[in-house]
Amino acid sequence: MPTPELRRRVFLNLFAALVVAALLFILPLLEELLKGYLATEAGLIIAPDGSLSRSDGMTPQMLTLTVVTLSVTIMHLLKILLGMALVVIIIRLLVMLLFQTVLRRSSQSEIASLLKTIISTIIYIVAFFVIFQSEFPNINLGALFTGSTILGIVVGLALQDTLGNLFAGIAIQADQPFQVGDVVTISNRGSGVVESVSWRGVKIRTFQNKLIIMSNAVMSKETIEVAPKNNLNARIVHFNTVYSASPSRTALLVRDAIRNIDNVSQKMRPVVRIRDLGDNGIDWEIKYWCENYVRYNDTDAQIRQRIWYVFNREKIEFAFPTRTVYMEQSAVEPEVEEIRNTRLDQLSAVSVFAPLSDEELMRLAVACIPRVFAPGEAIVRKGQEGNTMFVIVRGSVRVQIPDGSVQRTINNLKAGDFFGEMSLLTGQPRTATVIADDETEVLRIDHSAIKPIFENNPELVVRIGEIVEDRRERLKTPSEKTVEDEASPDKSVIKSLKKFFGID
């Protein structure tokens, strides 16, 4: 919908065009009246080529010739001026209608304005030569073109840098690699916000409120990194922690701490991940997306501040260069009380080890090996050879078996549960894959830890075998129970256990 200002400007241009057209229509009439008056009153005849003669064949007087020639020349010049005025008005009207309506919403406003100026100038020059030649056909313009060519060469050499900026500006604005308001980073020159783009150069306002003005010729040769103003641009912030800090817990705390910071986009979830395992600690990086990239320095600083407060509350230490001197001492026996309060209690809750005495449980607890697994990490895999079992101390796991092309979860275990006892006692391959759901700590019990206990007390083999076999029967589905042979000696857990441990 045209604006009132546009309608007013269109009306004024149309009125001016009508006035100039009327004058162009009147001028030939006045010229004909002048010719008729001169022919009637003074006997002077003006030829089409502008030459003057008398009707009686005599030579006109010099003063009369000068006055009449000047009057005719003025008429021709007025026609040229009015013709050019009409061309200018029409071109301006067309450009106004085109650029104020069709191209008003175009994102390439700079190139549109530049092309408008260049095309209008070319049309004006061509129109001038056409109108001039129509009014003065006897004037040879060839010499003028020749002189213009020489002059153009001289001017082109003198304005080589200026013309280079002009054509580089046309190329930049045609390609539109950046727009006003975008954040650009130029190699070895800094970064800032684009303030203006013209035919001569680009103005960039740095984050120190300084102004960088670069010519288009130089700009077209630089490597430019652009962060568009209407785009979610990502940023990377680094930090580090000591190796004793839990990676899973650290990532969760940092992600929750920064997701509600101002200028951190809620459309994209921040990514907190380990970048490297450094010499002094774990190197981390945070990838987040800015709503307004111009403010990224303040947002980076606020993220670092938020991390410091979170670490201070949660007793997580930053890593820094340190040197640790270790002094070798004689081996210290583990405290019996500590083992009794932790591993002993954990193992005594496992039904498989119920027949063991306190002394045998103590020996097994000392031989246990603690292990920590990351979220999503496989503790054991189906079909894998093994002779160990695991007791879950902290965390949770899921038990999976293949179901076609996917893995189906058949059980979920938590702290206090155990798995892998068949591989420990009979050496059978793993029948399922066990995956840690979150950071999980387990006690690993090896074949070498339980074998001396069985050798010293062979009766335990039968009792533990009965417990394992009873556990297997309770875990079977009704269909599995009907398929398997009943009480087959070849498939007895006790026989497999004795054979595996070499006990008669």
Phi, psi and omega in degrees: 000120181298142179279160177303323179295319179294317179298321179295317180293321177297317180298316180297318179294320178295320178297316179296321179296321178294320179295315180294321178296322178295319178295320177296329178286326183283323185303313177300326177294318177295323178296320179293321176297320178296317179296319179294320179295315180296321180291325184278311187275320185250356180067027182258138180240127179259118181284161179302330180278003177094356178286151185245138178211164179263152180288336179270004177087358179277162181277130180294154177294153184297317182295316179296318179299318181294315183294315182293316179299318179297319180296317179295320180296319178298320177301314180296319179294322177297320177299318180297314181296315180293323177297316178293322178298318179295320178297315180298317181296316181295315180297316179296321179295316179295316180297320180298313180295321183290312188275340179269347180243295186292314186258016183294325181266006182292140178284343182261059183291326182294313180292328178296317179295319180293316178295325177300315181295316183293313182294319179297319180296318179297317180296320180297318181295314180297317180297320180298314181294322179294313181294317180298316181294327179290332180270329179233073183293340183276349180273124180277119180271358180299316180296324179294319178295320179297315178296325179293325178297313179297316179297322179297322178296315180297313180295321179298319178293322181289326183253036184300314181293319180296316179293325176299317176297321181298309183289326175294323176296321177297317180294318181295316183287332176289321181280333179054056178291337178208164180228170177298130182101345177286151174265124181239146175238121183251132183305128175062015181230350178104189181221163181177190182257132179290123180263322181202153177228120181232182180291340183266318184188190183236137176253128182236125177266115183285170180283355171263013179064028173260161184247125174254124178246117182238135178290155181297325180298319178286320182298323183290346181259356184268157171270120188241131173258125187245133172245098184301147185289330182257040184222150174277102182263135184275150175231154178239126176239134184254149170205177180215162177222165175286161182292339182283346180282136182292122180299319181296315180292320180299314181299319181294316181295316182293318181298317180292329183286328188259347189292337181255014177288142179300138180081357171271117186297136176275351181282334181238127181286129178300146181251124176244118186214159179282124180272322182195158171260097188277182181291327186252349181174194179272125177268127184245161170219144176247126175250117178228167183244130182274138170283323177230104187292341179298332184262021187295329180297315179294322180293317176303316181295321180292324177295315179297320178296316180297322178297320181299315181294320178297315180295324180294321179289319187268005177061042175257132186260142171284149178274144174210160183301124180224164174227121183251128179256121180260130177250122184288133178233165178293146183300135179256129180294139178300146179290127181296324182296320180295317179296319182295325183279342183244280187294323181298316179293323181293319181286328181291340179277353180275123185298328181297328184263014181300323180289348184285144176283171180299320180295318179292322175297322179297316179297320179292322181294322179294327183276351180294150179240117178284140178222144178240131181242145181282159176302132180084357181275139180280126177276314172223159180234148180299135179086353182284136176290139180197154176222038180226158171231169186225140174245126183280121179265318183210140180100198181207158182222163174236140181259126185232148173229151180291137177227087187073237182265001181238167177258127181254131180277124182252346180198154175234128183244150181229188182303132182100340177277168180218163179203161178087013184293330180293323177291324180292318189268335183236350181077011181291150175297158180296135181265355180204165176259134181244123184244136177286127177284319175222190180298120189235131176252132181229160170256122180265127180248119183269163175301322182291340180279325184265342182298315178300329180292318178293323180294324179281335183221079183300335181296337180295333182299315181293314183295316179291323178299320179295322180294316181295318181293321177296321178297320179296318181296321181290332181275348181285149173277160180303324181293325179291327181291327181283334183281320186286152176290147183277127173047049179282123181299328182291338184254010182294135177296323182297316179297317180296322181293314179298318181296318183294323182265000178067040183248129178281000000 
